[in-house]
Amino acid sequence: MTLLAAGRGTRVPAVLGIERVRDQVWLVSERITGRDLDHLPTESVTDAVIRDAWMQVSHLHEARVAHRDLVASNVVVDDDGEAWIVDFAHATGGAEPRLLDNDVAELLASTSLLVGPRRAVGAAVDALGGAAVARALPELHALSLTAGTRRRLRASGEGLRPLRQQVAISTDLDVALVEPFRLRSGLFPITTVLTAVGTVVGLVLVAGPGDVADAVATPGLRWLGLAVLMLVAAEVSRATGMVAALDRRLAVGWTVVARLSSLSAAVLGGRRAGRDDLIGHLERSGIARPDSRFGLRELRRTRAVVGTLAGAAALWAGWRQELDLTWPDHLAWLVLLGVVAGAVQLVTARPGWTRAADDGDRPARRSVDRSALALLTGGEAAARVVVVVAATAAMGPGAPVAGVAMTHFACSAWAGRGPAAGAPGTGSIVMAVGLATFGMPLAPAVAAALASRGLLVWAPVAAGLLVRRGPLRRRLSP
């Protein structure tokens, strides 16, 4: 790799020979008299020196060599003020563009700690051009950088945010046009919450307050504990599937946070607000909006296929068990309650709630590991079924597992329609009616429906709202 880089004019130590000592091979190279950038006096780290280092990087990448450890300590400045690239132990030849972009991101982060984001980015743009620096923006996040650079960024207290902003400014990138959703006063969020609360009150009144209170007062705590654990597993599986669909090195924990934030926006602001919110968060991690839309679309399609197959399996299991179906008590009141709740949501919905933000760009199609997506979405679907089964069992016996699973998938399909994600209000009614249809008494069915919908919808929404106001607010802001 050293010789390949030298062949394209990169300033690297000359290779003098190779020596073998038993089972070890030593590369003998010219000794460069000087200091690396990390140990160079501050006044010696001039713009000319940084620009010269980037010129060597441009020659290196012309040879399609990715250094893979391009930190400041591997840029040596000799006594004449010329920059040399050293230590090709991890280098790769014929490198794909992402590895080359990672080199740029690594050196940008490393040099910004020495001279600040403005000077670091300015020197890179002068040597490489704005397009090459802009392409490195997706790699400017923690998991793409070396452990040493991450530690120094944390110690600096600034992180990558100022550097990413400077890259956007210096390369005329219009990032973060999609603003994160902010809950504002308006009719839709108010009616969404009032519809959910009114539905709870209506269900309790129809089923009988005393009977519902008895079902809630003696829950199976172990079942509820299992439901909470499986809810966490479902969110982690969903986030991991998102990372796989986007094909980027994103922290799963942060992706869970972004997903919870977007869910709160989708429930309280409408589906479009939720999609825009998630795309905005991904954009701030360096993923372009067209690529985000492509990955999320593939994830939605895989989830739809897996959900359809899982629902068909639950239906087949119910058919084999020859489940008895009964009309729920007070069905007319339940239907009326559902119609009112759905009508309120539709009347107060904003026009265009089904359309995602679109800037006109179309991403080039790329391969997606569909087997991994299917496995992860299947794990998420299974975990959510367990959440509903456990929440139902906690409120009392009476509904077979196959019936509970069929009710859950029917409710999920219903929740996929309408202006707000999760179908606030109407989703709980569909769940209660389904459980009662499969033989569960109405009062425990209502309690189970409220518990399962509370876990699957409102608990994540509450967590998403806390994320916006908590310690991660700065990470999620533009």
N, C-alpha and C positions, 0 to 999 in steps of 0.2 A: 504493500500500500504506500510506503514511503517513496519507493522508486516510481510508482505510478503517478503520485502527486508531483514528484519532481519533474516528470516528463512533460507536464502541462505548465511548468513554470512556477509552481508553488515554492516558496522559500522554505525548504526543509533541510535538516542536517544531512550532509552527504553520507551515503553508506560506504564504509571503508572495507568491510568484510564480514564474514560470518564464522563464528568459532563454535565447535561442539565440545562440550565437557560432559562426558558420560552420557546421560540421557537428557541433557539440557542443551539448547541451542541459543547462542548469544549473538545479538546483532550489534556489530561494532560500528558506531557512527561518529561523525565529526562533533566535537564538543563546541557548543555555542557559548561564547563568553558574554554574559549579560544576566539579566534578571527577568523573571516572568512578570506579567502584569500585576499579579497579586502582591508582589514584593517590590515593585518599582516605586520610588518616591512619588508622592502625589503630583508634585510639580512637573515630573517627567512624563506623566500620562497625558500627553497632549492630544488634541484632535487629530494631528497628523499621524501620530503613532496608532491611534485607534483606527483611523481610516486605512492605514497601511495594513493592519491586521485583517481588516475586512477585504482588502484587495487580495490577500493570500487565500482567504476563504473563497473568493470568486474563482480563482485559478483552481483551487481544490475541487470545487463543485463542477467545473468544466470537465474534469477528469472523471466525474460521476463517483467520486470517493466521498463517503460520509465518515467524518472523524469519529462520531459517536461519543466523544468526551471533550467537546470543544469549550472548555472552561478557560477562564483567564489565566490559570496557572499553567496551561499548556500553550500559551502564547509567550514566547521569550523575545525580549527586546535586547538587541546587542548593543555594543558600545557606540555604534554609529547611529543608533535610533531606529534600526530596521527590525521589523517583526518577523519572527520565524514560528512556524507551526511544528510542534513536537509531539511525541508519544502517540504513535498510530496503533497501539496494541489492540484497540477495539474497533478499528476502522473496517469499513465494508466497501468493496468495489462494486461497480454496476448498481449503485444504490438507487432505490425508488425515490420519487420526489419527497415523500413524507420524511424520510430520514435526512435528506438535505435540508428540508425546512426545520427539522428539529435541531440541526447544527446551528442554524441562524438564531433560533429561539434561545438556545442554550447560551451562545455568546452574547446575545442581547441582554439576557438576564444577568449574566456574570459581569459584563462591562458596565451595565447600568448601576450596579452596586459601587463601582469605582468612580464614575464620572456623572452619574445621574441619567435619567431616561432621555432627556432632550438631546444631550451630546451623544449618547450611545446610539440612539436611533438615527440622528442626523448623519453620523459617520457611516452607518450601515447603508443608508439610502444613497449617500454620495458614491459608495463603492459598488453596491449591488444593484441599485435601482429600486424604485418604490415598489414595483410589482413583486420582486423577490422577497422584500421585507414584509409586504402585505400577506404573501402566502404563508409566512411563518406564524401569523397570528393564531391559527388553530392550535399550534404547539405551545403557545405561551400559557400553559396552565401547569399546576404543580406536578401531576403525574408524569409529564413529559420531560421534566428536568431531573438532573442528578441530585442525589441526596444532599451533597454538600451545598449546592446552590439553593435548594429548598431551605436548608437550615439557615443560611445567611439571609435569605429573604425574610424568614420569620423573625430573625434577630433584628432586621432593619425596621420592623414595625410597619412597613408600607405594603409589602407583598407585591403582587404583579399588576395590580390595578393601575397605578400611574404609568407603568411601562406600556401596558396594553392601550391606554388612552393616547399615549404619545405616538405609538405606531399608527393608530387610526388617524390622528391629526396629520402626521407627517406624510402619510401615503394617501390622503384624501379618501379614506374608507368611511362609508356612512354606516357605521355600526350602531346597533341599539336604536334603530328607528322604531322597532317594536318595543314600546315601553312596558315594563311590568305592570300588571293590573293593580290598581289602587282602589280600594273600596271607598266609594264616594256616596254621599247621600243621593238617593234616587228612588224611584218607585219600584224598580225590579228587585233590588236586594231586600227592600222592606217587605214586599209581597211574598218573596220566596220564604223568608223567615216566618212571616205570619201564616202562610199556607202550611208550612211544616208544623207550626205550633197548633194551628186550628185542626189539622188532621189528627194529631195526637189526641187532642181534646175530644174530637168527634168519635174516634175509634174507641176511646175509653168510655164515652157515654153510651155508644151503641152496644158495646160488650158488657157494660155494667161496671161502674167504678169499683164496687166492692170485690167482684170476682177478679178483675184485673189486678187490684191491689194484693189479693191473696196470692196470685201467680208470681207477682214481682217480689213479694215479701219473703218468699222461701225459694230463692234461686239456688241452683247447683253451682256453688262457687268454683268447684274444680272444672266444671264445664265452661264457665265464663273465663277462667284462667287459660284454658286451652284455646278458647276463641281469641283471646287477646294475643297469645303467642303466635297463632296461625295468621292473625292479621298482620303482625310484624313480618312474618315469613312471606306473606303475599306481597307486601310493599317492596321488600328487598328483591323478590323475584321479578316484580314489575320493573324496578329500576335496573336490574341486571340485564333484562331483556331490552330495555331502552338503550343501554350502553352497547349491546351487541348489534342492535339495528342501526345505530349511528356510526358504528365502527370507529369509535374514538376512545382514547384512554381517558375516561372520566371516572372520578371517584364515585363508587356506588352510594356511599353515604350522602354525598352532596346531591346526587341524582335523586335520591329519595326525598331530600329536602325540596328540590325544585319541583318534583312531582306533587308533593303535598301543597306547595304554594300554588301551583297551577290548578289543582283540584278545588281549592277554596275559591279561586277566581271563576272556575267553570260553574260552580254551584251558585255562587252569589252574584256573578256578573254575566253569566251566559256562556255557552260553549265556545263562542269565538274568543271571548276574553280569556278563557282557560288555555286555548291553543296559542293565542298570541303571547300570553304570559310565559308559557313553557318555551316557546321559540325564542323569546327575549332572553330568558335565563341561559339557554344553550348558546345563543349568540355571544353572550358575555364570557363564555368559555371557549370562544374561538370557532364555533361551528356556524358556518354560513346558513342563512335562512333556507335557501333551496335544499341544501343537504339535510337540514333538520326536518324539513317537510317530507323529504323522500324517506328518511329513516323512520319517522313517526308513522307515515302512511303504511310502510311495510309492517310495522309492529301492529297497527290496527287491523290490517288484513289477516295477519297470522292469528291474532286474538279472536277475530271473527270466525275463522275456520276451526280453531280449537274449541271455541265456545259452542259452535254448532255441533261438532262431533261429540263433545261432552254432554250436551243436552240430549242428543239422539241416544247416547249410551244410557242416560238416566231414564229416558222414555222406554227404552227396551227393557231395562231392569224392572221398571214399574209394570210393564205389560207381562213380564214373566211372573211377577208376584201377584198378578191379578188384583191390583189394589181397588178397594171400594171407594167410590166417589159419592159424596153427599152434598146437598145444597147447604151452604152456611146459613146460620140463623141471621135474621135481619139483613138478608142480601140486598133488598131494595134500598135500605138506608145506606149500606156500604157503597152501592153503585152511585147513588146520588151524591154522597160525600166525595167520591172519586171524580165525578163529572165537574163538581164545583171547584175542586182543587186544581184540576187540569185547565179549566176555563180561565181561572184567575191567572195562571202562569202564561197562558197564550195571549191573553188580552194585554198584559203588562210587558210582554217581551219586546225587545227592540228589533226593528227591521234588520235583516241580514245576520241574524245570530248563528246561522249555519255556515257562513262563509269564513274561511280562514284568511288571514292577511296574506297578500300575494304581491310581491314586488316585480312580478313579470319574469324573473329568472327561472330557468328550468334546469335542474341538475342533470348531469350526465348519469345514465343508469349505471349502477355498479352491482357487483355480486353481493349477496347477503347470505350469511350462514343460516339457512332456513331450518336446518335440523336443530341448531342451538336455540333459535327463536321458538320453535315449536316446543322444545323441552322446557324452556323457561316459562313460556306462557301457559303450558300445561301444568307446571308446578304452581303458578299463580292461581289458575282456575281451581285446582284441587284444594289449595289452601283456603280459598274463599268459600268453597263448599263446606269445608270443615268448620269454618267460622259460623256459617249459618246453622249447620247441624248441631254444633255445640251450644250455640245460643238458644236454639229451639229445645234441646234436651234440658238446658238449665231451667226452663220455664215450665217443664212438665212433659210427661209422655203423651203419646197419642198420635204422632205423625211418623210414618215409616221413612227411613232414610231416603229411599228412591223418590218418595213424594216430596220430601224437603228439597232434594236436589233439583227436581223438575220445577218446583216453585221458585227456587233461586234463579235458575236459568231463564225462566219466563220473566221474572222481575228484572233481571239484568238486561234482557232484550227490550223490555219496556223502558228501562232507565236510559237506554241508548237513544231514545227519541225525546223530543220536547226541547224547549229552550234552555233548560238548566240541566247540567249533568246530575246523575243520581236520582232524577225524578223526585224532588222533594215533595212529600205529601202523598202523591199518587203511588209512589213505589212502596210505601208502607202499607197502603190499602191493598195493592196487588199481592203483597206477601201475606198479609193476614187472610185474605180470601183464599189464596192457594193452600195455606196450611189447614184452614178450616175445611176446605173441600176434600182434603185427604184424611179427614177424620179427627183432627185435633179440635177440642172444644174452643169456642170462639174467644173466650177470655184469655186462656193461655196462648192461643194463636196470635192475638193482638199483642200480648206481652212479648212473645218471641219475635214478631215482626218488628216491633219498636226496638228491641235489643239488637237484632241483626242489622237493621238499617242504621241504628246509631253507631254501631261498630264500623260498618263498611262505608258510611257516608259522613256522618257528622263528627265522629272522632277524628278522621283525617282532615276534615275542614277546619276543626278547632286547632289542630296541630299546625296547619298551614297558616292560619291567622297569627298564631304565636310566633311562627318563624319570621313573619314579616315585621313583627315588633320586637323580637328578641335579639340575641347576640349576632344572629346571621343576617340582620337587616342590611348591614353594610355590604355583605357579600352579594346580596340579591338586588341591591340598588344599582342604577346605571352609573 
